[in-house]
Structures are given as C-alpha cells and as structure tokens.
Amino acid sequence: MIKVLIADDQAILADGIKSVLSSCPEIEVVGIAQDGLKAVEEAQRLRPDVVLMDIRMPNMNGVIATQEIKTRLPETKVLVLTTFDDSDYILNAINNGASGYLLKDISAPALIEAVKNAHAGDTILPAKVAKHIASAAKLVASDREIRLRRRFGFSERECEIALMIYEGFTNKQIASALKLTDGTARNYISSIYEKIGTSSRAEAVARMRDTLGN
C-alpha cells in the first residue's frame, strides 16, 4: 500500500485528488494539509511514501515545504502538483528534492500512474514540463556558454549538459529533460569530465565556477 499525503490549500481540489487516488486499491490517502507548514508537520507525523505538493500555499510555499520534508524524511517522495508551469518553479522544486512535477490538468489514470512511478523511484517529468526545463537550461547567459567552450572545448550539446550539471541537475534529470537515454547522458557527462580533467562532479562544478566567475 502506497501512503499519500495531499498538500493543497484549495479544499475542493484536494478532495478531488483524494477521490481519484482512493479509487486505486494500491493507494491510501492518509491526510490532507492546507498549507506548506502543515504539510511538513503532517509528513513528519504520518510518514507518507509520497507527498503531492501544491506550489502556492499560505504560510510556506511548496518549494520550501519540499526542501523541509526531504531534509527530515529523505525516503519520502514529493511530487509537485500545480497549475503553474513556470520554469523557475520547476527548477526550484526539483533542485529542492522533488521526484517530479505534474500539472493539474493531468488525467486521473495518469495521476495514479505517476504516484506509483514516483514511489518506485522514477523521476516524473511529463513532456510539457521537460520542455520547460530544457528551455530554462538554455536561458543561461550566452557568455557562460562562450567561456566554457573556449576553456574546455565543449560541443554545443556538451555545453548544454555542462550548464545543467552546474545548475545541480542529476544525470537522470538531464536525460529526461533532454530526451536522452540514461546511457547517452552518461557518455556526454563522461566526455565533459574528461575535457575538464576530472572524474568528480564536485570538482567539475568547482572548475566551471572558476571559469564563470560565480
């Protein structure tokens, strides 16, 4: 049984989500929280397997609540569920430990499947969301790309992936956002490390930071 906590300040939406999830015999909705602070408290008390987290809520927004829950309960999966498909929210939520990002226009079967997949350890990024992440990665200042290419000799794709590494994306998130296989993403990342002259992600980020001056 997958225990789910719903965090949403709109009661009618929370009740609708509960109704959808409760139709699946493998899922039990153990609680509903009306704000981010309550979500953190309820997560600690109920220890759910998955939290469905709205972004804009009173007292504490969903990004901060996600970070707090992942700090205290690292095994709990957090799926951000929102009407806001803004790139900053997507990046912040995932960089703060969310297992994925869903939009509220998702169908009932897809929501149930997403909860199951998140519980199994998958990163949930629908195509529309992945496109936003890829776009956001490309929005970094062009001078960053120029500096990295000049110093390390990256190809265009390597430069794109290097900047995503620099911004904190995991290998799996990079593969999903750029629609690459895990193996292809790993190959690109290995090539990037080789050109930088390290086999360590932390060292690669540090050397890029020296190059970019921030």
N, C-alpha and C positions, 0 to 999 in steps of 0.2 A: 504493500500500500504506500502510495506517494502522498506525504502530508504537505499541504499547500496553505500558505498564508497569503491573503489578498490585502494589499495596501492601496487604498483609493479613497479620496475624500468625497466622491460622488456616490452616495448610497445606492442609487438605482443601478449604476454601472457595476458596483461591487456585487450587488445581489444577482445581477445578470450573469456575471462571470462565475459566481458561485454555482448558479443553476447549471451553467454549461459544464463546468468541471465535475459537478456532483453526478452528472449523467454517466460518467465513466466509473465503472466499478473498481478500477485500479487507483483512483484518486480520492483523497479525503480532504475537504476544506476544513482546516482546524481553527481558522479565525479570520476576522476582517479588522483591519486597522484604518482609522480615518485620517491619519496624518503620519508624517515620517518618523516623528519621535515615538509615537505609539507603535509603529511598525518595528522599530528597534527593540522596544520593550517586549512586545508580543513575540518577536522572533526568539529572544532570549528565554522567554517563559515556555513557549510551545515547541521550540527547536524543530521547525518545519524542514522538509527536504528541499522545498522550492518556495521562494517568495515571488509573487507577481507584484511588481512595484510601479506605481504611477510616478511621474516626474514632478509635476507641480502640485504640491500639497502644503497645507499650513504647518507652522512650527519647525519643520525640517523638510527640505526638498528630497526627492527620491535619489538624487545622486549622492548626497551626503549620507542618507539613510543606508544606501547600498554599501558605501565605504564602511560605515559603522558595523553593519551586520557581518560583512566579510571579515572585518578585523576580529570580531568576537566569535563568529561561527564560520570559520573558513570552509567547512564542508557543505554549508547551505548554499544552494544555487539561487541566484537572483536573476529574474527575467524582468526587464523593464518593459512595461506595457503602457503606451501613451498615445495621444493624438498628435503629439509634436514630433515631426520627423526632421528636426533641426540638427545639423551636423555636430554642433557643439554639444548638444545633449547626448547624442550617440557616442561621441568620443569620450566625454566625461564619464558617462555611465559605465562603459566597457573598461576604461582605464582605471575605474574605481572597483573593479572586480565583478561586474555583471557578466553573466553567462550568455547574454544575448539581449536583443532589443526587438520588441514587437509593436506594431501599430494596432490601434484599437479597431481598425476595420477588418482585422483578421477573422476568418470564419471559425465557427465553433469546432469543427473537426481539426482544423489546423492549430488552434489554441491547445487543444488536448494533446495533440501530437508534439507540439513544442514543449509542453511541460514534461512529457515523457522523455523527450530527447535531452532536455536540459538536465533532468535527473540522471540520465545515463552518462552525462559528461560532455555532451556536444555543445558547440558554440552555435547559437541560434541567430542567424543574420539573414532575413529574407532579402531577395534580390534588390528590392527598392532601398532597403537600409544599407546593404553592402555598397550600392552605387553611391550613396551619400558619403560613406566612409572613404571610398576611393577618391571621390571628388574633394573631400576635406584634406586628404593627404596631398593632393595636387595643389592645394591653395597656399601652401607654404611659399614664402617669398622666393622669387626666381633666383635671386643672388645666392641663396643657400645651395641650390642645385649647381650653379656655376662653380661655387667654391669647392663643393665635394667632387665634381667632375675633374676640375683642374688638379686637385691634390691627389685623388685616388684613381682617376681614370675609369670611373664607373660608366657603364652604358646607361641609356635613358631608364630602362626598367630597373637596373641595379640602383640607380639614384633614387627612384621612387620608393623602392623597398627599404633602402638605407634610411631614408627620412621617416618611414613608418617605424622602423626599429628605434630610431632616435626618439620618436614620439611615444614609445612604450608599448607598441603592439606586439603580441605574441606571434610565433610562427603560424599558429592555427588561424589567428585573426587576419594575418596578412594574406594567407592562402584564400580564405573565404572572401575577403574584401576584393581581391584582385582576380578571383575566379581561377585560381591555380590549384593544381593538385598539391597535397602536402609535400610530396617528393620534389616537385618542381620548385616550390617555395624554398625548401631546404637547400636545393642546389644553388639557387640565387644567393641565399644567405651565406652559404659556404664560400662562394666566389667573392662576396663583399668582404667577408672576414679576411680572406687571403690577400685581397688588394689593400686592405687597411694594415695587414701584418699582425693579425691576432686570431686566436680561436675563441676568445671570450667576448660575450655580448657586452658585458660591463666595460671592458677595455675598448671595444669598438665605439660604444656610445661616448666614452671619455675622449677618444681621439677625434670623433666628429664634433664634439663640443668645443674642443680646442680650435678646430678649423672654422667653426661657425661663430665662435666668439660669444657664446651664451650657454 
